Amino acid sequence: MAKLEDQLSLLGRKTEYKQDYAPEVLEAFDNKHPENDYWVRFNCPEFTSLCPITGQPDFAEIRISYLPDVKMVESKSLKLYLFSFRNHGAFHEDCVNIIMKDLIRLMDPKYIEVTGIFTPRGGISIYPYANYGRSGTKYEEMAMHRLMNHE
């Protein structure tokens, strides 16, 4: 297992905010309990992005829940990554799927789900949900079950 300070470069340094979509800021560290199935949940209530057509700001709470395997996402890097959407034009559904896919590439979790609870615009709220379970495992079955029974 690598030393924590060798895996993480953002903690303890001056925070630099990227002005557009920046998946490269995401960092992972070793899970000390990969043999256990347990949930890690992030609630990110200050997410903003831009409508790709009008340029109007969209506001949301992003909820990320996952079952880690070998790697876990570092929370400061996640904060900076989510901030990088601030000037990025993407539809709500795209944001949720992009976030999920970037976290899968970073961590290769057993299971992950991402929900966007976007504030209304034009009198309509949109709550996109995406999930993934590792192929060929019980987590793939879990993903299908949770998707089919999602409220």
Secondary structure as UniProt FT lines:
FT   HELIX           4..7
FT   TURN            11..12
FT   HELIX           23..25
FT   STRAND          28..30
FT   TURN            34..35
FT   STRAND          40..50
FT   TURN            52..54
FT   STRAND          57..67
FT   STRAND          71..73
FT   HELIX           75..83
FT   TURN            84..87
FT   HELIX           92..107
FT   STRAND          111..118
FT   TURN            122..123
FT   STRAND          129..133
FT   TURN            135..136
FT   HELIX           138..148
//
